[in-house]
Amino acid sequence: MGPTLVDAVYDKLHSYTATWRHFVPRQHGYTGEAPVDLSSLTMDHPQIAFRKQRLARYLTALVYVGSLRERMDRRGFASSTVDIWRVDIQQPSKPIFARSFG
């Protein structure tokens, strides 16, 4: 699901200059060479690969949190007032989930 969905999202974003130009500035956390202008930002640019990887991690975390919530609901652990679900996508090997039950 992840790579196919991420590729489809970026294909769509790349098809519009109005959206693609927002990917030229360096993204927080990216340490490689940033593109100098819109013409140098291709789909195979390392910054785009970095962004795709982050989006894939985020989508995977969303699916995981959703399935965790369903399992907790079935077992009666979760109330209907879950306040906080935070997923740390900066360190995908160590996801942090915080929850508060009312």
N, C-alpha and C positions, 0 to 999 in steps of 0.2 A: 504494500500500500504506500509506504513512505516515499521511496524514490520516484515512482511513477507519478504520484500526486505532486510532489515538489517540482519535477520536470515540467508537468503540465502548467503549474502556476507560473513558473519562470518563463515558459514559452509565451504565455499570454502577456505577462508583464513586458517582455522583450518586444512584443508586437506594437507597443505604443511608446513613442518617444516621450510623451508627457509623463509616463510612469518610469521608464527606463532611466531617464536622466537623474532620478533620485538615488540611483545605485552607484553613481560616480564617486561621491565623497566616501572617504574611508569609513568603514563601519567599526564601531567600538570593539576592540578585541582582535581585530585583524592586524597582523604585523607585517604582511608582505607588501609588495609594491602596489600602490594604488593607481588606478587608471588616471591619465592626465585629462582626458576629455571623453565625451560620449562615443566618439568613433573608435577609441581604443578599448572600450568596454564590450567585450564579446562574451558569448555564452560560455566559452571555455576559459575565461579569465579566472585566475586564482581567487580573487575577491568574490566572484559569483559562486565559485565552488564552496568557499567558506560560508557564504550566506545560505546556500542550499543545505549545507550540512546542519546549520543552526535551525533552519526551518524544519528539517526532518526530525531533529531531536525534540523540538517543541511539539510537533504533531504526535510523535510517539508518546511523549509525556501526557498529552491530553487524552489519548486513548487509554493509557494506563490508569490515570486518575479516574476516568469515567468507569472503567471496569472495576476498579477498587471500590468506588462509591456504590456500585450495584451489588457487589459481594457483601459490603458492610450493611446495606439496606436489607438484603435477604436474611442476614444473620441477626438483625436487630441492633447492630452496633451504632448505626448512624441515625441521628435525628433529622428532622426536616430543616434544622437551622444550622447547617454547617456554614460557618462564617468565612473561613480562610482556607484556601488551597493554593499553596505557592510551590511552584516547580522551579528549581534552580537549573537553568539550561546552560549555565556557564561551565558546570562540571558534570557532564552527563553520566560519568561513572559513579557519581555520588548524588543522586537526586534527593532533594530535601522536601519533605511534605510536612506542612504544618496544618493542624486542624484545630478548630475550636467548636465544641458542641454546646448548644444552648439548652 
